[in-house]
Amino acid sequence: MAEQIEMQALVEAVADFVRGLQLEGQAAFHARVAAGALGIVARELAQAPRAAEAAALAGFLGREAPLDTMRAELCGRLRMRQLTPETPGLVEALTAATLARLRVDNPRYPTLERLGAA
């Protein structure tokens, strides 16, 4: 955990440095893109959305497994129509996973605020 916090701090420091560069034109644009990407990495380290998704899916599926395995199982069960939107817990698990991902990828996404999930 401490190592992850150190990595997050390092990434945030680099993002701050890049944001502070006095650039113009295309170089300024590329610096903003790079700083944005570093922001995503820092939030990924801080919030661990994969862990949140894994917990939501494990709770729904009733077992723990690697995240990719649980995703594949969920998709297969959806394709075979073993699960529907009416399946208890399905919508909640998918919503939790989606919101966790949005908090990292786009924390200012309007739906997050509307749902009170920010």
Biopython code that builds the backbone (N, CA, C, O; Angstrom):
import numpy as np
from Bio.PDB.StructureBuilder import StructureBuilder

atoms = [
    (1, "MET", "N", (0.824, -1.193, 0.000)),
    (1, "MET", "CA", (0.000, 0.000, 0.000)),
    (1, "MET", "C", (0.866, 1.254, 0.000)),
    (1, "MET", "O", (0.606, 2.184, -0.763)),
    (2, "ALA", "N", (1.894, 1.290, 0.848)),
    (2, "ALA", "CA", (2.771, 2.461, 0.905)),
    (2, "ALA", "C", (3.474, 2.662, -0.428)),
    (2, "ALA", "O", (3.654, 3.794, -0.877)),
    (3, "GLU", "N", (3.872, 1.560, -1.060)),
    (3, "GLU", "CA", (4.528, 1.655, -2.364)),
    (3, "GLU", "C", (3.581, 2.266, -3.391)),
    (3, "GLU", "O", (3.996, 3.070, -4.226)),
    (4, "GLN", "N", (2.308, 1.882, -3.328)),
    (4, "GLN", "CA", (1.321, 2.415, -4.255)),
    (4, "GLN", "C", (1.132, 3.919, -4.035)),
    (4, "GLN", "O", (0.990, 4.673, -4.998)),
    (5, "ILE", "N", (1.128, 4.355, -2.779)),
    (5, "ILE", "CA", (0.994, 5.776, -2.472)),
    (5, "ILE", "C", (2.204, 6.538, -2.998)),
    (5, "ILE", "O", (2.061, 7.638, -3.533)),
    (6, "GLU", "N", (3.401, 5.959, -2.850)),
    (6, "GLU", "CA", (4.605, 6.599, -3.368)),
    (6, "GLU", "C", (4.536, 6.723, -4.886)),
    (6, "GLU", "O", (4.914, 7.753, -5.446)),
    (7, "MET", "N", (4.056, 5.677, -5.550)),
    (7, "MET", "CA", (3.927, 5.711, -7.010)),
    (7, "MET", "C", (2.918, 6.781, -7.414)),
    (7, "MET", "O", (3.143, 7.527, -8.367)),
    (8, "GLN", "N", (1.814, 6.851, -6.692)),
    (8, "GLN", "CA", (0.795, 7.854, -6.987)),
    (8, "GLN", "C", (1.384, 9.255, -6.835)),
    (8, "GLN", "O", (1.165, 10.113, -7.690)),
    (9, "ALA", "N", (2.124, 9.492, -5.764)),
    (9, "ALA", "CA", (2.736, 10.802, -5.532)),
    (9, "ALA", "C", (3.733, 11.143, -6.638)),
    (9, "ALA", "O", (3.805, 12.291, -7.077)),
    (10, "LEU", "N", (4.492, 10.160, -7.084)),
    (10, "LEU", "CA", (5.450, 10.376, -8.161)),
    (10, "LEU", "C", (4.730, 10.765, -9.450)),
    (10, "LEU", "O", (5.122, 11.718, -10.123)),
    (11, "VAL", "N", (3.689, 10.033, -9.785)),
    (11, "VAL", "CA", (2.933, 10.320, -11.005)),
    (11, "VAL", "C", (2.301, 11.710, -10.925)),
    (11, "VAL", "O", (2.322, 12.463, -11.898)),
    (12, "GLU", "N", (1.740, 12.047, -9.766)),
    (12, "GLU", "CA", (1.132, 13.374, -9.598)),
    (12, "GLU", "C", (2.178, 14.481, -9.724)),
    (12, "GLU", "O", (1.898, 15.536, -10.292)),
    (13, "ALA", "N", (3.377, 14.247, -9.200)),
    (13, "ALA", "CA", (4.445, 15.247, -9.299)),
    (13, "ALA", "C", (4.844, 15.473, -10.754)),
    (13, "ALA", "O", (5.054, 16.611, -11.175)),
    (14, "VAL", "N", (4.947, 14.399, -11.512)),
    (14, "VAL", "CA", (5.290, 14.535, -12.933)),
    (14, "VAL", "C", (4.167, 15.261, -13.673)),
    (14, "VAL", "O", (4.435, 16.116, -14.517)),
    (15, "ALA", "N", (2.919, 14.930, -13.366)),
    (15, "ALA", "CA", (1.784, 15.613, -14.000)),
    (15, "ALA", "C", (1.816, 17.106, -13.691)),
    (15, "ALA", "O", (1.595, 17.929, -14.580)),
    (16, "ASP", "N", (2.087, 17.459, -12.442)),
    (16, "ASP", "CA", (2.180, 18.876, -12.066)),
    (16, "ASP", "C", (3.310, 19.573, -12.824)),
    (16, "ASP", "O", (3.158, 20.708, -13.274)),
    (17, "PHE", "N", (4.442, 18.884, -12.961)),
    (17, "PHE", "CA", (5.567, 19.446, -13.704)),
    (17, "PHE", "C", (5.173, 19.706, -15.154)),
    (17, "PHE", "O", (5.435, 20.781, -15.693)),
    (18, "VAL", "N", (4.545, 18.722, -15.776)),
    (18, "VAL", "CA", (4.150, 18.855, -17.184)),
    (18, "VAL", "C", (3.134, 19.986, -17.345)),
    (18, "VAL", "O", (3.213, 20.761, -18.298)),
    (19, "ARG", "N", (2.181, 20.081, -16.418)),
    (19, "ARG", "CA", (1.185, 21.164, -16.486)),
    (19, "ARG", "C", (1.840, 22.543, -16.352)),
    (19, "ARG", "O", (1.347, 23.524, -16.909)),
    (20, "GLY", "N", (2.930, 22.612, -15.625)),
    (20, "GLY", "CA", (3.600, 23.888, -15.387)),
    (20, "GLY", "C", (4.522, 24.346, -16.503)),
    (20, "GLY", "O", (5.016, 25.473, -16.472)),
    (21, "LEU", "N", (4.760, 23.495, -17.480)),
    (21, "LEU", "CA", (5.637, 23.880, -18.585)),
    (21, "LEU", "C", (5.019, 25.021, -19.385)),
    (21, "LEU", "O", (3.816, 25.025, -19.647)),
    (22, "GLN", "N", (5.830, 25.968, -19.765)),
    (22, "GLN", "CA", (5.373, 27.101, -20.578)),
    (22, "GLN", "C", (5.606, 26.756, -22.048)),
    (22, "GLN", "O", (6.669, 27.033, -22.602)),
    (23, "LEU", "N", (4.609, 26.155, -22.660)),
    (23, "LEU", "CA", (4.717, 25.713, -24.040)),
    (23, "LEU", "C", (3.644, 26.387, -24.876)),
    (23, "LEU", "O", (2.687, 26.957, -24.352)),
    (24, "GLU", "N", (3.824, 26.312, -26.182)),
    (24, "GLU", "CA", (2.844, 26.888, -27.098)),
    (24, "GLU", "C", (2.501, 25.882, -28.182)),
    (24, "GLU", "O", (3.246, 24.936, -28.440)),
    (25, "GLY", "N", (1.369, 26.108, -28.801)),
    (25, "GLY", "CA", (0.970, 25.338, -29.967)),
    (25, "GLY", "C", (0.819, 23.854, -29.691)),
    (25, "GLY", "O", (0.256, 23.434, -28.680)),
    (26, "GLN", "N", (1.346, 23.071, -30.632)),
    (26, "GLN", "CA", (1.195, 21.618, -30.564)),
    (26, "GLN", "C", (1.884, 21.032, -29.333)),
    (26, "GLN", "O", (1.381, 20.078, -28.740)),
    (27, "ALA", "N", (3.013, 21.585, -28.950)),
    (27, "ALA", "CA", (3.714, 21.087, -27.756)),
    (27, "ALA", "C", (2.859, 21.292, -26.509)),
    (27, "ALA", "O", (2.833, 20.429, -25.631)),
    (28, "ALA", "N", (2.157, 22.427, -26.418)),
    (28, "ALA", "CA", (1.272, 22.681, -25.275)),
    (28, "ALA", "C", (0.124, 21.679, -25.264)),
    (28, "ALA", "O", (-0.257, 21.174, -24.208)),
    (29, "PHE", "N", (-0.424, 21.395, -26.439)),
    (29, "PHE", "CA", (-1.508, 20.415, -26.540)),
    (29, "PHE", "C", (-1.028, 19.041, -26.074)),
    (29, "PHE", "O", (-1.696, 18.382, -25.277)),
    (30, "HIS", "N", (0.126, 18.617, -26.573)),
    (30, "HIS", "CA", (0.661, 17.308, -26.183)),
    (30, "HIS", "C", (0.955, 17.253, -24.682)),
    (30, "HIS", "O", (0.763, 16.213, -24.053)),
    (31, "ALA", "N", (1.409, 18.346, -24.116)),
    (31, "ALA", "CA", (1.663, 18.385, -22.670)),
    (31, "ALA", "C", (0.359, 18.233, -21.890)),
    (31, "ALA", "O", (0.327, 17.540, -20.873)),
    (32, "ARG", "N", (-0.725, 18.878, -22.357)),
    (32, "ARG", "CA", (-2.025, 18.732, -21.680)),
    (32, "ARG", "C", (-2.521, 17.292, -21.771)),
    (32, "ARG", "O", (-3.054, 16.753, -20.800)),
    (33, "VAL", "N", (-2.346, 16.674, -22.929)),
    (33, "VAL", "CA", (-2.754, 15.272, -23.094)),
    (33, "VAL", "C", (-1.943, 14.379, -22.157)),
    (33, "VAL", "O", (-2.495, 13.501, -21.493)),
    (34, "ALA", "N", (-0.632, 14.611, -22.108)),
    (34, "ALA", "CA", (0.227, 13.806, -21.229)),
    (34, "ALA", "C", (-0.152, 14.003, -19.765)),
    (34, "ALA", "O", (-0.202, 13.035, -19.007)),
    (35, "ALA", "N", (-0.419, 15.240, -19.359)),
    (35, "ALA", "CA", (-0.813, 15.507, -17.972)),
    (35, "ALA", "C", (-2.143, 14.832, -17.662)),
    (35, "ALA", "O", (-2.331, 14.306, -16.565)),
    (36, "GLY", "N", (-3.063, 14.841, -18.617)),
    (36, "GLY", "CA", (-4.347, 14.154, -18.421)),
    (36, "GLY", "C", (-4.163, 12.657, -18.254)),
    (36, "GLY", "O", (-4.794, 12.039, -17.396)),
    (37, "ALA", "N", (-3.296, 12.074, -19.078)),
    (37, "ALA", "CA", (-3.031, 10.636, -18.973)),
    (37, "ALA", "C", (-2.390, 10.304, -17.624)),
    (37, "ALA", "O", (-2.726, 9.293, -17.007)),
    (38, "LEU", "N", (-1.480, 11.143, -17.175)),
    (38, "LEU", "CA", (-0.863, 10.925, -15.867)),
    (38, "LEU", "C", (-1.891, 11.055, -14.748)),
    (38, "LEU", "O", (-1.804, 10.354, -13.740)),
    (39, "GLY", "N", (-2.853, 11.940, -14.918)),
    (39, "GLY", "CA", (-3.932, 12.064, -13.940)),
    (39, "GLY", "C", (-4.746, 10.788, -13.837)),
    (39, "GLY", "O", (-5.132, 10.372, -12.745)),
    (40, "ILE", "N", (-5.006, 10.166, -14.991)),
    (40, "ILE", "CA", (-5.734, 8.890, -14.994)),
    (40, "ILE", "C", (-4.933, 7.832, -14.245)),
    (40, "ILE", "O", (-5.489, 7.079, -13.446)),
    (41, "VAL", "N", (-3.629, 7.773, -14.501)),
    (41, "VAL", "CA", (-2.777, 6.792, -13.818)),
    (41, "VAL", "C", (-2.792, 7.036, -12.310)),
    (41, "VAL", "O", (-2.896, 6.088, -11.530)),
    (42, "ALA", "N", (-2.690, 8.289, -11.899)),
    (42, "ALA", "CA", (-2.692, 8.604, -10.461)),
    (42, "ALA", "C", (-4.013, 8.192, -9.818)),
    (42, "ALA", "O", (-4.023, 7.629, -8.723)),
    (43, "ARG", "N", (-5.132, 8.472, -10.498)),
    (43, "ARG", "CA", (-6.436, 8.079, -9.940)),
    (43, "ARG", "C", (-6.583, 6.560, -9.921)),
    (43, "ARG", "O", (-7.181, 6.003, -9.000)),
    (44, "GLU", "N", (-6.044, 5.897, -10.928)),
    (44, "GLU", "CA", (-6.077, 4.426, -10.967)),
    (44, "GLU", "C", (-5.350, 3.861, -9.751)),
    (44, "GLU", "O", (-5.837, 2.937, -9.100)),
    (45, "LEU", "N", (-4.185, 4.424, -9.453)),
    (45, "LEU", "CA", (-3.423, 3.964, -8.292)),
    (45, "LEU", "C", (-4.157, 4.257, -6.991)),
    (45, "LEU", "O", (-4.131, 3.445, -6.066)),
    (46, "ALA", "N", (-4.809, 5.408, -6.914)),
    (46, "ALA", "CA", (-5.475, 5.816, -5.674)),
    (46, "ALA", "C", (-6.778, 5.069, -5.433)),
    (46, "ALA", "O", (-7.094, 4.712, -4.298)),
    (47, "GLN", "N", (-7.534, 4.835, -6.498)),
    (47, "GLN", "CA", (-8.894, 4.334, -6.322)),
    (47, "GLN", "C", (-9.072, 2.852, -6.617)),
    (47, "GLN", "O", (-10.069, 2.257, -6.208)),
    (48, "ALA", "N", (-8.131, 2.256, -7.312)),
    (48, "ALA", "CA", (-8.171, 0.822, -7.610)),
    (48, "ALA", "C", (-9.537, 0.367, -8.133)),
    (48, "ALA", "O", (-10.189, -0.467, -7.505)),
    (49, "PRO", "N", (-9.978, 0.906, -9.280)),
    (49, "PRO", "CA", (-11.294, 0.526, -9.786)),
    (49, "PRO", "C", (-11.395, -0.945, -10.165)),
    (49, "PRO", "O", (-12.479, -1.526, -10.106)),
    (50, "ARG", "N", (-10.274, -1.555, -10.556)),
    (50, "ARG", "CA", (-10.330, -2.986, -10.874)),
    (50, "ARG", "C", (-10.696, -3.786, -9.631)),
    (50, "ARG", "O", (-11.442, -4.763, -9.709)),
    (51, "ALA", "N", (-10.168, -3.368, -8.484)),
    (51, "ALA", "CA", (-10.500, -4.065, -7.236)),
    (51, "ALA", "C", (-11.971, -3.873, -6.893)),
    (51, "ALA", "O", (-12.632, -4.804, -6.431)),
    (52, "ALA", "N", (-12.486, -2.661, -7.120)),
    (52, "ALA", "CA", (-13.908, -2.402, -6.854)),
    (52, "ALA", "C", (-14.785, -3.227, -7.786)),
    (52, "ALA", "O", (-15.798, -3.785, -7.364)),
    (53, "GLU", "N", (-14.394, -3.301, -9.049)),
    (53, "GLU", "CA", (-15.157, -4.109, -10.008)),
    (53, "GLU", "C", (-15.089, -5.583, -9.633)),
    (53, "GLU", "O", (-16.100, -6.284, -9.675)),
    (54, "ALA", "N", (-13.905, -6.053, -9.268)),
    (54, "ALA", "CA", (-13.755, -7.457, -8.878)),
    (54, "ALA", "C", (-14.618, -7.781, -7.667)),
    (54, "ALA", "O", (-15.246, -8.839, -7.615)),
    (55, "ALA", "N", (-14.652, -6.877, -6.697)),
    (55, "ALA", "CA", (-15.481, -7.107, -5.507)),
    (55, "ALA", "C", (-16.959, -7.141, -5.872)),
    (55, "ALA", "O", (-17.706, -7.983, -5.375)),
    (56, "ALA", "N", (-17.381, -6.223, -6.743)),
    (56, "ALA", "CA", (-18.789, -6.191, -7.155)),
    (56, "ALA", "C", (-19.163, -7.466, -7.904)),
    (56, "ALA", "O", (-20.216, -8.051, -7.655)),
    (57, "LEU", "N", (-18.298, -7.894, -8.823)),
    (57, "LEU", "CA", (-18.602, -9.103, -9.595)),
    (57, "LEU", "C", (-18.532, -10.351, -8.723)),
    (57, "LEU", "O", (-19.356, -11.254, -8.870)),
    (58, "ALA", "N", (-17.564, -10.411, -7.824)),
    (58, "ALA", "CA", (-17.464, -11.571, -6.930)),
    (58, "ALA", "C", (-18.703, -11.670, -6.057)),
    (58, "ALA", "O", (-19.225, -12.761, -5.830)),
    (59, "GLY", "N", (-19.169, -10.533, -5.570)),
    (59, "GLY", "CA", (-20.390, -10.538, -4.766)),
    (59, "GLY", "C", (-21.585, -11.004, -5.564)),
    (59, "GLY", "O", (-22.433, -11.737, -5.057)),
    (60, "PHE", "N", (-21.653, -10.583, -6.807)),
    (60, "PHE", "CA", (-22.781, -10.975, -7.646)),
    (60, "PHE", "C", (-22.686, -12.440, -8.064)),
    (60, "PHE", "O", (-23.669, -13.177, -7.993)),
    (61, "LEU", "N", (-21.490, -12.859, -8.503)),
    (61, "LEU", "CA", (-21.319, -14.227, -9.005)),
    (61, "LEU", "C", (-21.209, -15.254, -7.881)),
    (61, "LEU", "O", (-21.375, -16.453, -8.109)),
    (62, "GLY", "N", (-20.928, -14.779, -6.669)),
    (62, "GLY", "CA", (-20.842, -15.688, -5.538)),
    (62, "GLY", "C", (-19.519, -16.416, -5.422)),
    (62, "GLY", "O", (-19.419, -17.416, -4.711)),
    (63, "ARG", "N", (-18.498, -15.921, -6.115)),
    (63, "ARG", "CA", (-17.173, -16.536, -6.025)),
    (63, "ARG", "C", (-16.129, -15.539, -6.476)),
    (63, "ARG", "O", (-16.412, -14.629, -7.255)),
    (64, "GLU", "N", (-14.917, -15.721, -5.975)),
    (64, "GLU", "CA", (-13.807, -14.875, -6.396)),
    (64, "GLU", "C", (-13.014, -15.588, -7.473)),
    (64, "GLU", "O", (-12.847, -16.807, -7.436)),
    (65, "ALA", "N", (-12.532, -14.819, -8.425)),
    (65, "ALA", "CA", (-11.698, -15.327, -9.512)),
    (65, "ALA", "C", (-10.983, -14.117, -10.100)),
    (65, "ALA", "O", (-11.317, -12.983, -9.759)),
    (66, "PRO", "N", (-10.001, -14.338, -10.980)),
    (66, "PRO", "CA", (-9.387, -13.182, -11.637)),
    (66, "PRO", "C", (-10.463, -12.352, -12.348)),
    (66, "PRO", "O", (-11.445, -12.897, -12.853)),
    (67, "LEU", "N", (-10.269, -11.048, -12.379)),
    (67, "LEU", "CA", (-11.278, -10.150, -12.936)),
    (67, "LEU", "C", (-11.658, -10.534, -14.359)),
    (67, "LEU", "O", (-12.843, -10.562, -14.692)),
    (68, "ASP", "N", (-10.675, -10.831, -15.203)),
    (68, "ASP", "CA", (-10.991, -11.201, -16.585)),
    (68, "ASP", "C", (-11.857, -12.452, -16.651)),
    (68, "ASP", "O", (-12.729, -12.560, -17.513)),
    (69, "THR", "N", (-11.624, -13.391, -15.751)),
    (69, "THR", "CA", (-12.428, -14.618, -15.697)),
    (69, "THR", "C", (-13.861, -14.294, -15.306)),
    (69, "THR", "O", (-14.806, -14.821, -15.894)),
    (70, "MET", "N", (-14.021, -13.425, -14.311)),
    (70, "MET", "CA", (-15.380, -13.063, -13.883)),
    (70, "MET", "C", (-16.106, -12.273, -14.966)),
    (70, "MET", "O", (-17.306, -12.455, -15.170)),
    (71, "ARG", "N", (-15.384, -11.397, -15.659)),
    (71, "ARG", "CA", (-16.003, -10.658, -16.767)),
    (71, "ARG", "C", (-16.473, -11.620, -17.851)),
    (71, "ARG", "O", (-17.589, -11.505, -18.359)),
    (72, "ALA", "N", (-15.607, -12.570, -18.199)),
    (72, "ALA", "CA", (-15.964, -13.541, -19.235)),
    (72, "ALA", "C", (-17.173, -14.367, -18.815)),
    (72, "ALA", "O", (-18.062, -14.622, -19.627)),
    (73, "GLU", "N", (-17.211, -14.785, -17.560)),
    (73, "GLU", "CA", (-18.359, -15.553, -17.074)),
    (73, "GLU", "C", (-19.633, -14.721, -17.145)),
    (73, "GLU", "O", (-20.671, -15.205, -17.595)),
    (74, "LEU", "N", (-19.554, -13.489, -16.706)),
    (74, "LEU", "CA", (-20.720, -12.607, -16.739)),
    (74, "LEU", "C", (-21.201, -12.414, -18.172)),
    (74, "LEU", "O", (-22.396, -12.521, -18.448)),
    (75, "CYS", "N", (-20.277, -12.131, -19.083)),
    (75, "CYS", "CA", (-20.647, -11.938, -20.491)),
    (75, "CYS", "C", (-21.268, -13.196, -21.079)),
    (75, "CYS", "O", (-22.266, -13.120, -21.796)),
    (76, "GLY", "N", (-20.686, -14.350, -20.782)),
    (76, "GLY", "CA", (-21.237, -15.610, -21.281)),
    (76, "GLY", "C", (-22.645, -15.855, -20.769)),
    (76, "GLY", "O", (-23.527, -16.268, -21.523)),
    (77, "ARG", "N", (-22.851, -15.599, -19.487)),
    (77, "ARG", "CA", (-24.186, -15.802, -18.911)),
    (77, "ARG", "C", (-25.194, -14.812, -19.486)),
    (77, "ARG", "O", (-26.368, -15.143, -19.650)),
    (78, "LEU", "N", (-24.740, -13.604, -19.790)),
    (78, "LEU", "CA", (-25.628, -12.630, -20.435)),
    (78, "LEU", "C", (-25.970, -13.067, -21.857)),
    (78, "LEU", "O", (-27.128, -13.000, -22.269)),
    (79, "ARG", "N", (-24.955, -13.517, -22.612)),
    (79, "ARG", "CA", (-25.192, -13.978, -23.985)),
    (79, "ARG", "C", (-26.162, -15.146, -24.029)),
    (79, "ARG", "O", (-27.004, -15.231, -24.923)),
    (80, "MET", "N", (-26.041, -16.049, -23.059)),
    (80, "MET", "CA", (-26.912, -17.236, -23.029)),
    (80, "MET", "C", (-28.263, -16.921, -22.390)),
    (80, "MET", "O", (-29.102, -17.803, -22.211)),
    (81, "ARG", "N", (-28.456, -15.643, -22.049)),
    (81, "ARG", "CA", (-29.712, -15.171, -21.458)),
    (81, "ARG", "C", (-30.030, -15.845, -20.121)),
    (81, "ARG", "O", (-31.191, -15.981, -19.734)),
    (82, "GLN", "N", (-28.971, -16.260, -19.429)),
    (82, "GLN", "CA", (-29.152, -16.781, -18.071)),
    (82, "GLN", "C", (-29.340, -15.630, -17.090)),
    (82, "GLN", "O", (-29.851, -15.813, -15.986)),
    (83, "LEU", "N", (-28.918, -14.446, -17.513)),
    (83, "LEU", "CA", (-29.069, -13.238, -16.700)),
    (83, "LEU", "C", (-29.843, -12.205, -17.503)),
    (83, "LEU", "O", (-29.674, -12.089, -18.716)),
    (84, "THR", "N", (-30.689, -11.462, -16.813)),
    (84, "THR", "CA", (-31.450, -10.377, -17.433)),
    (84, "THR", "C", (-31.359, -9.163, -16.510)),
    (84, "THR", "O", (-30.882, -9.287, -15.381)),
    (85, "PRO", "N", (-31.804, -7.999, -16.966)),
    (85, "PRO", "CA", (-31.796, -6.833, -16.072)),
    (85, "PRO", "C", (-32.603, -7.054, -14.793)),
    (85, "PRO", "O", (-32.396, -6.358, -13.798)),
    (86, "GLU", "N", (-33.509, -8.009, -14.820)),
    (86, "GLU", "CA", (-34.313, -8.297, -13.631)),
    (86, "GLU", "C", (-33.601, -9.215, -12.643)),
    (86, "GLU", "O", (-34.079, -9.401, -11.524)),
    (87, "THR", "N", (-32.472, -9.788, -13.035)),
    (87, "THR", "CA", (-31.724, -10.669, -12.141)),
    (87, "THR", "C", (-31.271, -9.868, -10.922)),
    (87, "THR", "O", (-30.583, -8.858, -11.071)),
    (88, "PRO", "N", (-31.648, -10.307, -9.715)),
    (88, "PRO", "CA", (-31.287, -9.551, -8.508)),
    (88, "PRO", "C", (-29.772, -9.313, -8.407)),
    (88, "PRO", "O", (-28.973, -10.245, -8.496)),
    (89, "GLY", "N", (-29.411, -8.066, -8.222)),
    (89, "GLY", "CA", (-28.016, -7.699, -8.023)),
    (89, "GLY", "C", (-27.236, -7.385, -9.283)),
    (89, "GLY", "O", (-26.162, -6.789, -9.202)),
    (90, "LEU", "N", (-27.745, -7.768, -10.451)),
    (90, "LEU", "CA", (-26.986, -7.562, -11.688)),
    (90, "LEU", "C", (-26.779, -6.081, -11.980)),
    (90, "LEU", "O", (-25.647, -5.637, -12.171)),
    (91, "VAL", "N", (-27.844, -5.331, -12.014)),
    (91, "VAL", "CA", (-27.730, -3.910, -12.340)),
    (91, "VAL", "C", (-26.860, -3.197, -11.310)),
    (91, "VAL", "O", (-26.060, -2.332, -11.667)),
    (92, "GLU", "N", (-27.009, -3.550, -10.050)),
    (92, "GLU", "CA", (-26.200, -2.922, -8.999)),
    (92, "GLU", "C", (-24.711, -3.224, -9.186)),
    (92, "GLU", "O", (-23.874, -2.336, -9.028)),
    (93, "ALA", "N", (-24.383, -4.468, -9.521)),
    (93, "ALA", "CA", (-22.979, -4.840, -9.732)),
    (93, "ALA", "C", (-22.396, -4.108, -10.933)),
    (93, "ALA", "O", (-21.273, -3.608, -10.875)),
    (94, "LEU", "N", (-23.156, -4.044, -12.018)),
    (94, "LEU", "CA", (-22.672, -3.354, -13.214)),
    (94, "LEU", "C", (-22.555, -1.852, -12.973)),
    (94, "LEU", "O", (-21.613, -1.218, -13.449)),
    (95, "THR", "N", (-23.496, -1.288, -12.243)),
    (95, "THR", "CA", (-23.443, 0.141, -11.928)),
    (95, "THR", "C", (-22.228, 0.453, -11.063)),
    (95, "THR", "O", (-21.525, 1.432, -11.317)),
    (96, "ALA", "N", (-21.974, -0.358, -10.054)),
    (96, "ALA", "CA", (-20.816, -0.137, -9.179)),
    (96, "ALA", "C", (-19.515, -0.196, -9.972)),
    (96, "ALA", "O", (-18.626, 0.632, -9.772)),
    (97, "ALA", "N", (-19.400, -1.171, -10.869)),
    (97, "ALA", "CA", (-18.186, -1.307, -11.675)),
    (97, "ALA", "C", (-18.023, -0.120, -12.618)),
    (97, "ALA", "O", (-16.920, 0.402, -12.781)),
    (98, "THR", "N", (-19.110, 0.302, -13.233)),
    (98, "THR", "CA", (-19.057, 1.424, -14.172)),
    (98, "THR", "C", (-18.701, 2.724, -13.465)),
    (98, "THR", "O", (-17.876, 3.491, -13.960)),
    (99, "LEU", "N", (-19.309, 2.976, -12.322)),
    (99, "LEU", "CA", (-19.013, 4.205, -11.581)),
    (99, "LEU", "C", (-17.565, 4.228, -11.096)),
    (99, "LEU", "O", (-16.924, 5.279, -11.107)),
    (100, "ALA", "N", (-17.051, 3.079, -10.672)),
    (100, "ALA", "CA", (-15.649, 3.010, -10.239)),
    (100, "ALA", "C", (-14.724, 3.373, -11.394)),
    (100, "ALA", "O", (-13.745, 4.096, -11.209)),
    (101, "ARG", "N", (-15.034, 2.873, -12.576)),
    (101, "ARG", "CA", (-14.219, 3.169, -13.755)),
    (101, "ARG", "C", (-14.325, 4.644, -14.138)),
    (101, "ARG", "O", (-13.322, 5.274, -14.472)),
    (102, "LEU", "N", (-15.540, 5.195, -14.090)),
    (102, "LEU", "CA", (-15.735, 6.604, -14.438)),
    (102, "LEU", "C", (-15.008, 7.537, -13.482)),
    (102, "LEU", "O", (-14.495, 8.576, -13.897)),
    (103, "ARG", "N", (-14.960, 7.173, -12.201)),
    (103, "ARG", "CA", (-14.257, 8.016, -11.228)),
    (103, "ARG", "C", (-12.786, 8.174, -11.596)),
    (103, "ARG", "O", (-12.161, 9.180, -11.260)),
    (104, "VAL", "N", (-12.239, 7.182, -12.283)),
    (104, "VAL", "CA", (-10.843, 7.237, -12.707)),
    (104, "VAL", "C", (-10.724, 7.918, -14.068)),
    (104, "VAL", "O", (-9.954, 8.865, -14.230)),
    (105, "ASP", "N", (-11.488, 7.432, -15.039)),
    (105, "ASP", "CA", (-11.338, 7.909, -16.413)),
    (105, "ASP", "C", (-11.830, 9.333, -16.621)),
    (105, "ASP", "O", (-11.214, 10.101, -17.360)),
    (106, "ASN", "N", (-12.932, 9.692, -15.977)),
    (106, "ASN", "CA", (-13.523, 11.007, -16.198)),
    (106, "ASN", "C", (-14.262, 11.444, -14.937)),
    (106, "ASN", "O", (-15.491, 11.391, -14.894)),
    (107, "PRO", "N", (-13.525, 11.877, -13.907)),
    (107, "PRO", "CA", (-14.162, 12.181, -12.624)),
    (107, "PRO", "C", (-15.142, 13.349, -12.677)),
    (107, "PRO", "O", (-15.925, 13.537, -11.746)),
    (108, "ARG", "N", (-15.111, 14.131, -13.747)),
    (108, "ARG", "CA", (-16.061, 15.243, -13.869)),
    (108, "ARG", "C", (-17.250, 14.880, -14.757)),
    (108, "ARG", "O", (-18.000, 15.758, -15.184)),
    (109, "TYR", "N", (-17.420, 13.595, -15.031)),
    (109, "TYR", "CA", (-18.549, 13.147, -15.850)),
    (109, "TYR", "C", (-19.842, 13.542, -15.143)),
    (109, "TYR", "O", (-20.025, 13.201, -13.974)),
    (110, "PRO", "N", (-20.741, 14.251, -15.821)),
    (110, "PRO", "CA", (-21.936, 14.786, -15.154)),
    (110, "PRO", "C", (-22.781, 13.748, -14.421)),
    (110, "PRO", "O", (-23.363, 14.057, -13.381)),
    (111, "THR", "N", (-22.859, 12.546, -14.933)),
    (111, "THR", "CA", (-23.682, 11.521, -14.293)),
    (111, "THR", "C", (-23.171, 11.180, -12.901)),
    (111, "THR", "O", (-23.966, 10.861, -12.017)),
    (112, "LEU", "N", (-21.863, 11.241, -12.689)),
    (112, "LEU", "CA", (-21.321, 10.953, -11.362)),
    (112, "LEU", "C", (-21.891, 11.908, -10.326)),
    (112, "LEU", "O", (-22.298, 11.493, -9.241)),
    (113, "GLU", "N", (-21.917, 13.175, -10.665)),
    (113, "GLU", "CA", (-22.466, 14.164, -9.729)),
    (113, "GLU", "C", (-23.958, 13.949, -9.531)),
    (113, "GLU", "O", (-24.459, 14.022, -8.409)),
    (114, "ARG", "N", (-24.663, 13.685, -10.618)),
    (114, "ARG", "CA", (-26.107, 13.495, -10.528)),
    (114, "ARG", "C", (-26.460, 12.308, -9.643)),
    (114, "ARG", "O", (-27.440, 12.349, -8.900)),
    (115, "LEU", "N", (-25.666, 11.262, -9.726)),
    (115, "LEU", "CA", (-25.913, 10.072, -8.917)),
    (115, "LEU", "C", (-25.348, 10.211, -7.509)),
    (115, "LEU", "O", (-25.546, 9.339, -6.664)),
    (116, "GLY", "N", (-24.651, 11.299, -7.266)),
    (116, "GLY", "CA", (-24.059, 11.500, -5.945)),
    (116, "GLY", "C", (-22.921, 10.547, -5.677)),
    (116, "GLY", "O", (-22.634, 10.219, -4.526)),
    (117, "ALA", "N", (-22.264, 10.097, -6.746)),
    (117, "ALA", "CA", (-21.231, 9.078, -6.611)),
    (117, "ALA", "C", (-19.829, 9.651, -6.709)),
    (117, "ALA", "O", (-18.855, 8.899, -6.669)),
    (118, "ALA", "N", (-19.706, 10.943, -6.834)),
    (118, "ALA", "CA", (-18.370, 11.523, -7.020)),
    (118, "ALA", "C", (-17.572, 11.491, -5.736)),
    (118, "ALA", "O", (-16.425, 11.938, -5.711)),
]
sb = StructureBuilder()
sb.init_structure("model")
sb.init_model(0)
sb.init_chain("A")
sb.init_seg("    ")
for serial, (resi, resn, name, xyz) in enumerate(atoms, 1):
    if name == "N":
        sb.init_residue(resn, " ", resi, " ")
    sb.init_atom(name, np.array(xyz, "f"), 0.0, 1.0, " ", f" {name:<3s}", serial, name[0])
structure = sb.get_structure()
